[in-house]
Amino acid sequence: MPPVPGPPEVDWDVVRLHVVTGKGGTGKTTVAGALALALAAGGHRVLVLEVEGRQGLAQLFDTPPLPYEERRVAVVPDGGEVFALAVDAEEALLEYLDLFYHLGRAGRVLKKIGAVDFATTVAPGLRDVLLTGKAYEAVGKRKAGRRTYDSVVLDAPPTGRITRFLNVNTEVAGLARVGPIRNQADSIMSLLGSPRTAVHLVTLLEEMPTQETADAVAELTEAKLSIGAVVVNMVRRPQLRPAELVAAGKGKLDRGDVAAGLEAAGLPADERTVASLLAEAAHLAERVALEKRERRRLVELDRPTCELPWLSGGMDAGGLHELAGELRRFMGHPDAITRTGTP
């Protein structure tokens, strides 16, 4: 019998635009930042963009709020650099009006009277063209004949909106059938629908995030958008061995062994403490069983999957680089990223 093929791989050497999405609370901004660091290894220049106005990247990289311009936020030991940009739809529209319609100062007047805000609010399709357009421009940006950035990472909207956000051709169909807006949307879709783009989905081993991930995979596939990896974030390793987990789930852990362990550690071994630990062990066994079920559901999506550890110390520069090292190994590069630098 021939071997069963595994899930398709992500061609990391071909992909230029990495779109990161996930249900709220899964840590997609953290994963986007860690992925940018991982891609920067080897002396590369990477731009990571956010489009939701939350300044999540500034918080992640511990920098002042990002302006509407590219700013270096991190370096890696071998000379790689990460730049960040917070994309503002109003500013992007003003750029667009100046580029295609040469409005110049007149565009600023439109902003003063609220026309720019009105346009980006009542026409979400236009807003998405503007936001994805900045990623499109960054991928193609050149200086002295060379690419400005080797990779671009887009911290995108959540999974519930990702297909609509990326499927800009459909969204602008009612706005413009010809002209610069339509041409811009067509150009963006030529990138988003090509092998140069991959949509990575961040999830947790919990029911709702897993279901949203499965729904997003189905929607993205139907829209013919390229799906990259599934990143399972904040994975906690069981503190009990498999046999102990089974016993804990059945309420059959030996109370005497638990008490003896507490005494050996110099801790109180009274009945109340032992009972609390046994209850916690039963809860852990239940959680591990649920995580196994969700992991099986993710395997059925048939996508390359990376698991990132839960960091007990919280998220700081060291933790971000630890996640970047895990992603780097997942991408097929054993060299880890171990320290940060200041811009």
N, C-alpha and C positions, 0 to 999 in steps of 0.2 A: 504494500500500500504506500503511495507517495506521501511525503510529509505534508501536513496541513500548513498552508502558508500563514504567516503571521500578519498583523495589521500593516498597512502601507506605511512606509517611513516618510518623515519630513526631509526634504532635500534642503538642508540648511545652507548649502553653498549657493543655491539658486534663489531662495526667498530673500527679497529685499525689504518687503513691508510685512511686519508681524503685528497683526491685530489681536489684542488681548481683551477678552470679554469674560463675564461671569456674573452669577447672581450677586446682588448686593450682600456684602458681609463675607464673601469668600476670599477677599484679599486680592482682587484682580490688579489693583494699583501696585501693591507690593510685588506681585509676580511680574508685572510690566517693568518695574524698576530693576528687579533682579535679572530679568531676561536681557535688559539693556546692558547691564554690567557683564553678563555672560558673553554677549555678542561683541563687547568691546575688547575682550581678551585677545591677545595676539596683535596689539597695536592698532586696533580698528577704532574708527570714529562712529558713534551711534547717536541718533537723535530719538528721544522719547517724547511723545506729545500727549497732552490730556485735553479733552474737549468738553468736559462737564462743568467747568468753572469752580471746582472744589479746592483747587490748589493742593491736591493730594500729593503730587510729586514734590512740591516744596517741603511739605511736612516729612515725606519719606526720606529725602536727601538732606533734611535739616538745613534748608537754605531760606532766605527771605522769599516772600511771595514772588512768583515768576511773572515778569512783564510779558508783553506781547512781542517777545524777541527771543532768539535762541541764547541760552546761557549754559556755560559749562557747570555741571553739578558734581562730577566725580571723575576720578582717574583710576586706572588699574596699574599694577606694578610694571607691566611691560610697555607702558606708554599709551595704552588705549584710553579713550576719552568718552564720557557720556555727556551729552547736551540735552537740555529740556526746554520745552516750549508749552506754555498754556495758551491754547488757541481760543481767541475771542471772536464770536460770530460777527459782531458789529464791525470790529476792526478788519476782519477778513472781507466783509462786504465792501467796506470803503476801499480796500486794496483792489478788489474786483472791479468796482465802478471806475476807479482811476485807470486800471489796466486796459479795460475793454471799451470804456466810454469816455475816458480822459476828462472826468469831472473835476479832478483836483480839489480845489478849495470848496467847490460847490457841494462835494460829498460831505464835507464837514458841516456845512449848513444843514444838509438833510439830517445829519445826526443830531444837531442842536434842536431841531423841531420835532424830533422823535420818529422821523420817517424810517430810519435804519432799523431801530428797535421794532417798529411796527412790521416791517417787511420780514424780519427774521422770526417774528412771533407768529404771524398769520400764515406763513408759508414754510412749514417745517421741512419740506422737501428742499427748498432753497438753502435753509440753514445747514442741512446735512451735506449738500454739495459744497458749501463753503468750508465746513469742518473737514470733510474727507479730502477736499481739494488741497488743504495745507499739507496733508500727508503725501498726496500725489506730487506736489511741488518739491517736497523734501527729498523724495526718492530720486527725482530727476535733476536735482540741483547740482550744478557743477561750478568749479572754479579752476581757471587755467587748464581747462580740458579734462580735469579729473573730478570724480565724484566727491561731493562735499562730505557725504555720509555713506559708510559701507552698508549700514542697516538703519531702518526706521522702525520704531516700536510705537504703536498707537494704543494708548489706554482708552478703550472704546466704551460706549454705553453698555449697560447690562444685557444679559442674554435675551431678556424678554423683548428688547428693541433692536438687537444687533442686525438682524436680516434687513429690516426696514431701513436702518441707518446706512447700511452698505449698499443696498440695492437702489442707488441714486437715480438710475435711469427710469425706474418705475415711478419714483417719487416726483420727478420733475416733468413727467409726461403731461400733467395738467397745467404746468406752468409755462412751458415753452417747447414747441415742437421743432423749432429752428432757431438759429442765432447763437450768440456766445454762450448763454447758459446751457443750452442743449449740447453744444460742442464740448464744453467743459465736462458735463456729466458723462458724455460718451468716452472722453479721454480717461476720466477716473475709472469708469467701468472696465476699460481695456486693461488697466492695471489690476483692479480688484478681482477680475475674473481670470487672471493669468497665473501661471505657476510662480510668479514673483511675489505673490501674496499668499499668506497663510493665516487663518483665523484660529487662534488658540483659545481653548475654553477652560476657565478656572472653576473648580468645584470643590466641594467638601464631601466626605463620606456620610452625607445626610440625605434624607429622602427628597426634600424640596430642591436643593441645589442639583442633585443628580437628575431629577425629573426635568428641570429647566435645561440642563445640559443636553439631555436626550432630545428634548423638543427643538433646541437650537440646532443640533446636528441635522435633524430631519429638515428643518426650514432652510438651512444653509445649503444642504445638498440639493433640495428642490430648486433653489435659486442659482444653482451652479456656481457657488462660491467655494473656494478651496479651503478645506478644514485641515488644520495642522495637528497639534497635539492636545490631549486632555491633561491638564495639570491639576492633580489632586493636592490641595493645599492643607496645611496644618494637620498632618497625619501623626497621631500619637501611637507610639509603640506600646503594646500591652506589657504591664509590669509583672504579669504572672505567666508561667509556662502553660502550654496548651492543656495539659492534663489538669492543672490547677484551675484554669478557667472553666473547664467542664464541671469540675467539682463545685466551684463557686456558684455556677449557674444553677446547680441542683441543690444548693444549700448544704453541701456535704464536705466543706473544708473542715479539717480537724481543728477544733477549738483549742485543744491542748498544744498543737504545733504553733498556732497563732500566738498563744500566750507565752510559749517558750521563746518565740522570736522576739516578742516585745521585751521580755526580761533580758535576753541576750544583748539587746540594743540599749539597755538601761532605761527603758520606758515603762510607764505604769501598765500592768497586765490585769487590771481589775475586770470584772464581768462586763461593765458598761463599755469600756474601751474595746474589748474583744468583740462585743456585739456590733459596735460601730464599724470596726474593720471588716467584719464578715458581711455587713450590709453593703459597704463600699465595694467589696470584692464582687458581690452579686450584681451590683449596678455596673461594674466594669465588664463583667461577663456578658451582660445584656447589650451594652454598647458595642462590644467587639463583635457580637453576633449580627447586630444591625449593620455595622460597617462592612462585614463580609458580604452581606446581601447587596449593599450598595456597590461594593467593588465588583461583584459579578455583573450588575447592571451596566457598569461602565465598560467592562470587558466586552459586552455585547455590542458596544458602539463600534468596535473594530478600528480603534484609533490608537496610535502610539501614546502611551500614558506614562507620565512622570509623577512620582509622589514626593512631595516636599515635607520635611518634618515640622512638627509643631515646636516652636522655640519657647522653652519654658521661661527664658529670661526676657521675653518680649522682643519687639522689633527695634533694633538700633543698627548702626553702620556695620558692626560685626555680623549681626544676624542676616542683614541684607546680602552681604558678601558670602555668607555660608549658603544661602539659597542660590545665589548666582553660581557657586561652585557645583552644587547639585545639578543645576540646569546645564552647566557646561559639560559635566560627565554624561548627562542624558543625551546631549547633542553629539556625543562621540568623541569628546576631547577630555582625556583624563586629567589634564592640568587644571588644578583648582585655583580659584581666586580667593586670596586669603586676607587681603588688607585693603583699606581704602586710602584715598588721598584727598586733599582739599583742592578746590578749584583755584 
